[in-house]
Amino acid sequence: MGTRDEKQLVVQELVEVLQRSKGAVLTNYRGISVIKDTDLRAKLRKAGIEYRVVKNTLLKRAADEAGIVGLAGYLEGPTAIALCNDPVAPAKVLTAWIKANKLLEIKGGILGGKAIDANGVIVLAELPPRDIMLGRVVGTIQAPLAGLVNVLHGPLRKLAYAVDAVRQQREAQ
């Protein structure tokens, strides 16, 4: 790497990136060709995801300084990290790319300042888009409210029918 000062600068930069990122995925990047690596980086960049190869010792130090819990267990072998302000984007892009190319391996990730395992990253990748999730939440909230409106309108409807029946009866007389 370089001098101690250079390493400390790298650690500080990693701390800043980790603190401002909402989601991250760690991969084992061994066995990837330059062409495939270029393709992966282009897809990640297009999605607004920063991707870099990091030394495990420096990433561990940066994670400790950033207050990220439980990451050390995922820092073995060659490590690359994908970071983004969207907590789900790195997981979605990387798992899709890995499925298509049969390369790389997900080691784990970071979500909410805590480490998650590879299965947690896959679960994140399978989440529906934000718009669909918000629609489901609105639908879930809306259904009981619609039922409440119907219940509240029931007595009013009955009163209206009764008044109309009385009116019809008086008109018939």
Buried (B, 14 or more C-beta within 10 A) or exposed (E): EEEEEEBEEBBEEBBEBBEEBBBBBBBBBEEBEEEBBEBBBEBBEEBEBBBBEBBBEBBBBBBBBBEBEBBBEBBEEBBBBBBBEBBBBBBBBBBEBBEEEEBBEBBBBBBEBEBBBBEBBBEBBEEEEEEEEEEEEEEEEEEEEEEEEEEEEEEEEEEEEEEEEEEEEEEEE
